[in-house]
Amino acid sequence: MPIFSKNYLTKIALNILETAGVPKNEARTITDFIIKSNLAGHDSQGIIRLTDYLNLFKKREGKLGIKIKIVRETPSTAVIDGKWGFGQIVTSQAMRIAVQKAKKSSVGVVSVRHCNHIGRLSNYAIIATKQHMIGIVIVNGTRVNVAPYGGCDPRLSTNPICIAIPTKKKPLVLDMSSSVVCEGKVRVKRNAKAKVPIGWLIDRNAKPITNPLHFYGPPRQSILPLGGIAAYKGFGLGFMFDILAGGLSGAGCSNRDNKCIGNAIFMEAIKIRSFMPLRKFYLEVEKFIEFVKSSKTAPGFKEILVPGEIENRTIKERNKKGIFIDNGTWSEIKNRAKELGINT
């Protein structure tokens, strides 16, 4: 399995995007977000997505240099048409609008439609924390991958949520799908020619799948909702997230007839100072973290970790030791680079 430095992967991704015709400022933003995902250990939203984005551009389904349009607005809300711009470009702009509204109105709630795949949600929620705000991002997708509780056929997207809360140190970041696993992690297993654990995937007869190639079909099979024996909870969350993201934005809820890889988005920025003094809030969160971590550990565990802690450690480790890319993904990157006349 190849290992690369952050700087090398950044250079390759930038070169590929710019050579393919993506404007420099947009190429930098896309590259920054996908490499941050790899650094944090979320390889499913990292450089593995680069070929998808190139295909969107090639098919003219991903628009470059667009200006997002606010189609409906109040002092604390906005509905944005992303005009099928690249997700990283549209969503980062949308969160900044939410933050600006929160500065004036205590909360800013923004809904986005016609936006291509946005990748890791943390990249956007963290924008709010830099302004001492809580950031929330909920997304649905136009590709159905997840079976409803009690069903066998895919009917929902993986519908993730991210909540980022600022602290005195690193922000607390919960970034999770409402399915047992996101589709990108199945893709990573496929590219690495590895099996997936039982409990991730089922076929149209509800039988477990361990070969990720079988998931992609045709026809496409299903990811299970989050929760195991309580999967009705994951399904319930995913169902509601779909409505918040797809219903409010006007993009529509998950639908098997959609062919693109777009996202509809619900996001919120919450101004902490409008609720309580920032210092008092940070102290309360710090005390809560200490209390949770004071629990006796269960057999097999050395410590209690809070949301975002694993990612912070992974970033530190990968900055030092490099980023692991599976052979299948690296072959895809090399092939696309070769098509563009770029040496890797």
C-alpha positions as CSV (number, residue, x, y, z in Angstrom):
1,M,0.0,0.0,0.0
2,P,1.6,3.3,-1.1
3,I,2.4,5.9,1.6
4,F,2.6,9.6,0.6
5,S,3.2,12.9,2.4
6,K,0.4,15.5,2.6
7,N,2.5,17.9,0.5
8,Y,3.0,15.3,-2.3
9,L,-0.7,14.4,-2.5
10,T,-1.7,18.0,-2.4
11,K,0.7,18.7,-5.3
12,I,-0.6,15.8,-7.4
13,A,-4.3,16.7,-6.8
14,L,-3.8,20.3,-7.6
15,N,-1.9,19.5,-10.7
16,I,-4.6,17.1,-12.0
17,L,-7.4,19.5,-11.3
18,E,-5.7,22.6,-12.8
19,T,-4.6,20.7,-15.9
20,A,-8.1,19.4,-16.3
21,G,-9.3,23.0,-16.5
22,V,-10.5,23.7,-12.9
23,P,-9.7,27.4,-11.9
24,K,-6.8,27.7,-9.5
25,N,-8.9,29.0,-6.6
26,E,-11.5,26.2,-6.9
27,A,-8.8,23.6,-7.4
28,R,-7.1,24.7,-4.2
29,T,-10.3,24.6,-2.2
30,I,-11.3,21.1,-3.5
31,T,-7.7,19.8,-2.9
32,D,-7.5,21.3,0.6
33,F,-10.8,19.6,1.7
34,I,-10.1,16.2,0.2
35,I,-6.5,16.0,1.6
36,K,-7.8,17.1,5.0
37,S,-10.2,14.1,4.9
38,N,-7.3,11.8,4.2
39,L,-5.3,13.3,7.0
40,A,-8.1,12.7,9.5
41,G,-8.4,9.1,8.4
42,H,-11.6,9.6,6.4
43,D,-10.2,8.2,3.2
44,S,-13.7,7.6,1.9
45,Q,-14.0,11.3,1.3
46,G,-10.4,11.9,0.4
47,I,-8.4,11.6,-2.8
48,I,-10.5,8.6,-3.8
49,R,-13.1,11.1,-4.9
50,L,-10.9,12.9,-7.3
51,T,-11.8,10.8,-10.3
52,D,-15.5,11.3,-9.6
53,Y,-15.0,15.0,-9.6
54,L,-13.1,14.9,-12.9
55,N,-15.9,12.8,-14.4
56,L,-18.5,15.4,-13.3
57,F,-16.4,18.1,-14.9
58,K,-15.9,16.1,-18.1
59,K,-19.7,15.4,-18.4
60,R,-20.4,19.0,-17.6
61,E,-22.5,18.0,-14.6
62,G,-20.0,19.8,-12.3
63,K,-20.0,23.5,-13.0
64,L,-16.9,25.7,-12.6
65,G,-16.8,29.4,-11.6
66,I,-20.4,29.6,-10.6
67,K,-21.9,32.2,-8.4
68,I,-24.4,30.8,-5.9
69,K,-27.8,32.3,-5.9
70,I,-29.9,33.1,-2.9
71,V,-33.5,32.3,-4.0
72,R,-35.2,32.9,-0.6
73,E,-34.0,34.9,2.4
74,T,-34.9,36.2,5.8
75,P,-32.5,37.8,8.4
76,S,-31.8,34.4,9.9
77,T,-32.4,32.0,6.9
78,A,-31.5,31.5,3.3
79,V,-32.3,29.0,0.6
80,I,-29.4,28.7,-1.9
81,D,-29.2,27.4,-5.4
82,G,-25.7,26.0,-5.9
83,K,-26.2,25.8,-9.7
84,W,-24.4,22.4,-9.7
85,G,-21.1,23.9,-8.6
86,F,-18.6,21.7,-7.0
87,G,-19.7,20.8,-3.4
88,Q,-16.6,22.1,-1.7
89,I,-17.1,25.5,-3.3
90,V,-20.8,25.9,-2.8
91,T,-21.0,24.5,0.8
92,S,-18.1,26.5,2.2
93,Q,-19.8,29.7,0.8
94,A,-23.1,28.6,2.3
95,M,-21.7,28.0,5.8
96,R,-20.1,31.4,5.7
97,I,-23.5,32.9,4.9
98,A,-25.0,31.0,7.9
99,V,-22.2,32.4,10.1
100,Q,-22.8,35.9,9.0
101,K,-26.6,35.6,9.7
102,A,-25.8,34.1,13.1
103,K,-23.6,37.1,14.0
104,K,-26.6,39.4,13.5
105,S,-29.6,37.1,14.4
106,S,-28.0,34.6,16.9
107,V,-28.7,31.7,14.5
108,G,-28.2,31.3,10.8
109,V,-30.0,28.5,9.0
110,V,-29.2,27.8,5.4
111,S,-30.6,25.2,3.0
112,V,-28.8,24.3,-0.3
113,R,-30.0,22.6,-3.4
114,H,-28.3,21.8,-6.8
115,C,-24.9,21.1,-5.2
116,N,-22.5,18.4,-6.2
117,H,-20.9,15.9,-3.7
118,I,-19.5,17.8,-0.7
119,G,-17.3,15.2,0.9
120,R,-16.6,15.2,4.6
121,L,-19.1,17.3,6.5
122,S,-16.6,18.3,9.2
123,N,-14.8,20.6,6.8
124,Y,-17.8,22.9,6.8
125,A,-19.1,22.7,10.4
126,I,-15.6,23.7,11.6
127,I,-16.0,27.0,9.8
128,A,-18.6,28.0,12.4
129,T,-16.4,27.0,15.4
130,K,-13.7,29.4,14.2
131,Q,-16.2,32.1,15.0
132,H,-17.0,30.7,18.4
133,M,-20.2,29.2,17.1
134,I,-21.7,25.7,16.9
135,G,-21.9,24.3,13.4
136,I,-24.4,21.7,12.3
137,V,-24.5,20.2,8.8
138,I,-27.0,17.5,7.6
139,V,-26.9,16.1,4.1
140,N,-29.0,13.8,1.9
141,G,-27.9,12.4,-1.4
142,T,-29.5,11.7,-4.8
143,R,-28.2,8.1,-4.8
144,V,-30.1,5.7,-2.7
145,N,-27.8,3.2,-0.9
146,V,-29.5,2.4,2.4
147,A,-32.4,-0.1,3.1
148,P,-35.2,1.1,5.4
149,Y,-35.6,-0.7,8.7
150,G,-37.4,-4.0,7.8
151,G,-36.7,-3.6,4.1
152,C,-34.2,-5.0,1.6
153,D,-34.2,-2.4,-1.2
154,P,-32.2,0.8,-1.1
155,R,-34.5,3.7,-0.4
156,L,-32.4,6.3,1.4
157,S,-29.0,7.9,1.1
158,T,-26.5,7.4,3.9
159,N,-27.7,10.8,5.2
160,P,-24.9,12.0,7.5
161,I,-24.9,14.6,10.2
162,C,-22.0,16.7,11.6
163,I,-22.1,18.7,14.8
164,A,-19.0,20.8,15.7
165,I,-18.7,22.5,19.0
166,P,-15.8,24.9,19.8
167,T,-13.8,24.4,23.0
168,K,-10.8,26.1,24.5
169,K,-8.7,23.7,22.6
170,K,-9.7,21.6,19.6
171,P,-13.4,21.6,18.6
172,L,-15.5,18.6,19.5
173,V,-16.7,17.1,16.1
174,L,-19.3,14.4,15.6
175,D,-19.4,13.4,11.9
176,M,-21.4,10.2,11.2
177,S,-23.7,8.7,8.7
178,S,-27.2,7.5,9.7
179,S,-26.3,4.2,8.1
180,V,-23.9,1.6,9.6
181,V,-21.2,2.8,7.2
182,C,-20.9,5.4,4.4
183,E,-20.8,4.3,0.8
184,G,-17.2,5.7,0.5
185,K,-15.9,3.1,3.0
186,V,-17.4,0.3,0.9
187,R,-15.6,1.9,-2.1
188,V,-12.3,1.9,-0.2
189,K,-12.7,-1.8,0.6
190,R,-13.5,-2.4,-3.1
191,N,-10.4,-0.6,-4.3
192,A,-8.3,-2.4,-1.8
193,K,-9.8,-5.7,-2.9
194,A,-10.8,-6.5,0.7
195,K,-14.0,-7.9,2.1
196,V,-16.4,-5.9,4.2
197,P,-17.5,-7.0,7.7
198,I,-20.8,-8.9,8.0
199,G,-23.4,-6.3,9.2
200,W,-22.5,-3.6,6.6
201,L,-24.4,-4.8,3.5
202,I,-27.3,-7.0,2.4
203,D,-28.6,-8.1,-0.9
204,R,-32.2,-7.8,-2.2
205,N,-33.1,-10.9,-0.2
206,A,-31.7,-9.5,3.1
207,K,-28.7,-11.9,2.9
208,P,-25.3,-10.5,4.2
209,I,-22.8,-9.4,1.6
210,T,-19.0,-9.4,2.3
211,N,-17.8,-8.8,-1.3
212,P,-18.0,-5.0,-2.0
213,L,-18.2,-5.7,-5.7
214,H,-21.6,-7.3,-5.2
215,F,-22.9,-4.2,-3.5
216,Y,-22.4,-2.1,-6.7
217,G,-24.3,-4.6,-8.8
218,P,-26.2,-4.1,-11.0
219,P,-28.6,-3.8,-9.4
220,R,-27.1,-1.9,-6.5
221,Q,-27.6,-3.6,-3.2
222,S,-28.1,-2.0,0.3
223,I,-26.2,-0.7,3.2
224,L,-27.9,-1.3,6.6
225,P,-29.1,1.6,8.7
226,L,-27.1,2.4,11.9
227,G,-27.9,0.6,15.1
228,G,-27.7,-3.2,14.8
229,I,-30.5,-4.6,16.9
230,A,-31.8,-1.0,17.2
231,A,-31.4,-0.1,13.5
232,Y,-34.9,1.5,13.6
233,K,-33.1,4.4,15.4
234,G,-30.6,4.8,12.6
235,F,-33.4,4.5,10.0
236,G,-35.5,7.1,11.9
237,L,-32.6,9.6,12.0
238,G,-31.8,9.1,8.3
239,F,-35.4,9.4,7.3
240,M,-35.7,12.8,9.2
241,F,-32.4,14.0,8.0
242,D,-33.5,13.3,4.4
243,I,-36.5,15.6,4.9
244,L,-34.5,18.4,6.6
245,A,-31.9,18.4,3.8
246,G,-34.0,17.5,0.7
247,G,-37.4,18.7,1.7
248,L,-36.6,22.2,3.0
249,S,-34.1,23.0,0.2
250,G,-36.5,22.0,-2.6
251,A,-34.0,19.5,-4.0
252,G,-36.3,16.7,-3.0
253,C,-35.7,13.7,-0.8
254,S,-33.6,10.6,-1.8
255,N,-34.9,9.2,-5.0
256,R,-33.7,6.2,-7.1
257,D,-34.3,8.0,-10.3
258,N,-31.6,10.6,-9.7
259,K,-28.3,9.7,-11.5
260,C,-25.9,12.4,-10.3
261,I,-23.9,12.4,-7.1
262,G,-25.3,15.6,-5.7
263,N,-26.2,16.6,-2.1
264,A,-28.9,18.7,-0.6
265,I,-27.9,20.4,2.6
266,F,-29.3,21.7,5.8
267,M,-26.8,23.8,7.9
268,E,-27.0,25.9,11.0
269,A,-24.6,28.2,12.8
270,I,-25.4,29.0,16.5
271,K,-23.9,32.0,18.2
272,I,-23.0,30.8,21.7
273,R,-22.7,34.3,23.1
274,S,-26.5,34.9,22.5
275,F,-27.2,32.1,25.0
276,M,-24.5,32.5,27.6
277,P,-21.1,34.0,28.2
278,L,-18.5,32.2,26.0
279,R,-16.1,31.6,28.9
280,K,-18.9,29.9,31.0
281,F,-19.9,27.7,28.1
282,Y,-16.3,26.6,27.5
283,L,-15.9,25.8,31.2
284,E,-19.1,23.7,31.2
285,V,-18.0,21.7,28.2
286,E,-14.5,21.2,29.7
287,K,-16.1,19.9,33.0
288,F,-18.3,17.6,31.0
289,I,-15.4,16.1,29.0
290,E,-13.5,15.5,32.3
291,F,-16.5,13.8,33.9
292,V,-17.1,11.5,30.9
293,K,-13.5,10.5,30.7
294,S,-13.4,9.7,34.4
295,S,-15.5,6.6,33.8
296,K,-13.9,3.2,34.5
297,T,-12.9,1.6,31.2
298,A,-14.5,-1.6,30.0
299,P,-12.4,-4.7,29.2
300,G,-10.4,-4.1,26.1
301,F,-10.4,-0.3,26.4
302,K,-7.5,1.9,27.6
303,E,-9.4,5.2,27.7
304,I,-12.6,7.1,26.8
305,L,-12.4,9.1,23.6
306,V,-14.8,12.0,22.9
307,P,-16.0,13.0,19.4
308,G,-13.1,14.4,17.2
309,E,-10.3,13.0,19.3
310,I,-9.5,10.0,17.1
311,E,-9.3,12.3,14.1
312,N,-7.0,14.8,15.8
313,R,-4.6,12.0,16.7
314,T,-4.8,10.6,13.2
315,I,-4.0,14.0,11.7
316,K,-0.9,14.2,13.9
317,E,0.2,10.7,13.1
318,R,-0.4,11.0,9.3
319,N,1.4,14.3,9.2
320,K,4.4,12.5,10.7
321,K,4.2,9.1,9.0
322,G,2.4,9.9,5.8
323,I,-1.0,9.0,4.3
324,F,-1.9,5.5,3.2
325,I,-3.6,5.1,-0.2
326,D,-4.8,1.7,-1.4
327,N,-3.4,0.4,-4.6
328,G,-6.7,0.5,-6.5
329,T,-7.2,4.2,-5.7
330,W,-3.6,5.1,-6.5
331,S,-3.9,3.3,-9.9
332,E,-7.0,5.4,-10.7
333,I,-5.1,8.6,-9.8
334,K,-2.1,7.6,-11.9
335,N,-4.3,6.7,-14.9
336,R,-6.0,10.0,-14.8
337,A,-2.7,11.9,-14.4
338,K,-1.3,10.0,-17.4
339,E,-4.3,11.0,-19.5
340,L,-3.5,14.6,-18.7
341,G,0.2,14.2,-19.4
342,I,1.2,14.5,-15.7
343,N,4.0,12.4,-14.2
344,T,3.3,10.9,-10.8
